[in-house]
Amino acid sequence: MVSTKTSKTLLLTAVLASTGFMASAQAQQPAAPAANGAAPQADAAPAINVDAAAADAALRKRLQAITAALDGKTKLASNNFTEEFLKNSPLDTVQKALETVRTGVGTCQTAGRMQTGTPIATSVLLNCTKGYVPLEFAIEPKEPYRIVGISLHPAFWK
């Protein structure tokens, strides 16, 4: 039974990953010819200075809020998320998703946190009663460092 769940989860993850790679490959546009050598692109995103220590503290604070909500200890407050995030994913929908995860895998604790290429995003492995759940989320680059995106991946069963 566990082997079947694991193989289905791995298959789903592989399908989603390959779909994501195909979508990103199709979304890439051919490089435009350079005009006058090293002229900067006007449409390039401006660099944003981020206080790495403050962002790390904010990531930890938001992670605590997420894990407390996953364990059913508290409900997530709307001030944890940006308005844009809540417009696309209402708070009750997020809360129901966390309750579904808790129902499926039990209570969770942070097993490990991985560094990413940016100080405003993190990947976390949650050690839950029945399995491990990968979680990724990102915050705003400036205060109040609210969550702009969150992704819970399929569980890896114990």
N, C-alpha and C positions, 0 to 999 in steps of 0.2 A: 504494500500500500504506500509506504513512504517512498519507495523507489519510483513508483508510478507518478506520485505527486512531484517528485524532484525532476524526473525526466520531462514531464509536461511543463514544469516551470522553466527548465532550461530550454526546451523547444520554443516556448513563448518568448523568452528573452532573446533567443537567437533570431527569431522571426522579426521581432520588434527592432532589434539592432540592425539587421540587414535592411529592413525597410527604411530606418533612419539614415543609414549610410547611402542608400539609393536616393532618398529624397534630397539629402544634402549635396550629393554629387550632381543631381539634376539642377539644383538651385544655383550651382556655381556658374558664374558667367565668365566668358573668355576675357583674358586680360586685355585692357585697352592699350593701344600703342602709347608709349610715353611721349609727351610733348615737351620739348626743351629739356630733355634729360631727367633731372631730379625734381621737377616741379611738384609741389605737394598737391594732393587731391583735395578738391573743395568739398566733396561729399564724405570724406573720412570722418569718423567719430572723434570728437575732441577728447584728449586725454583728461581723465578725472583723477585728481589727487585724493587718495583715500588714507585716512588715519588708520593704519593697519592694527594698532593696538585697540583702538576704540571699536573697529569693525569686528575684531576677534571677540571682544567682550560682548558685543551685541549678538554675534552668532551663538555664543554660549548661552546667553539669556533667552534667545528665541528657541534654541534647542531644548532648554529646560521646560519652556512653555509647551512645546510640542510633545515631549515625553510625558509630562504631567497629564496632558489631554489624552494621550494614547493609553495611559494607565487608568483613565476615568477619574483621576483625582480632582481635576478642574476642567472647565470648559475654556476653549481658546477665546480670548478677547479680540474684538475687531481691531483694536489699536496695535495688534501684532502684524497687521497686513496693510499694504497700500490700498488706496481707493480703487486703483485700476485692477488689482488682484481680486478684490471683493466684487467688483463689477462682473468679472469673468467667472469667478467661483465664489458664490455667496457663502457666508460663514457657516450656515446650517449644513450646506453640502460638504464643506471641509470637515465639520464635526462628525457628520454621518460616515464619511470615509474613514476617519480615525476610529470610530466605534466599530466599523466593519473589520478593520485590521485587528483591533483588540479581540473581537469575537473569534477571528480566525487563528491568531497566533498567541493570544494571552497577553500578559503584561510584559513590558519591555524596559530594558535599561540600555544605555549607551555602551557598546562593546569597544568601539574605536572610532576615531575621527581622522579623516585623511585630509591632507593639505591639497588645495587645488591651485591652479595657476593665478587665481585672483583672491584678494583678501575678503571679498564680499560674498563668497560662495563656499560651501563645504559639502563634503560627502560623509555620511555617518553610517556605521553598521550597528543596527539595534539587535541586541540579544534578547529574544522574547522566549516565553515559556515553551512554545512549540516549534520555534524556528528562528531564523535570522532574517531581518528585513533591511535592505539597503534604502537609505533616505538621502535625498539631496535637496538643498534649498539655498536660496540666494536672498540677500538683503539690499536695501538701497545703499548707494555709495556715501551718503551723508546722513546726519542725524535726522530723524529718530531711528534710522536703520531698521525700517519695517520690512517684512518679508515681501518680496516681489514674485517669487516662484517657489514651488515645492513639488517634489516628486517622490512618491513612495513606489518602490519596485516590488515585484512578486517575491514572496518569502522563499527562502531556502529552508526546507523542513529538517528538523533534527532527527 
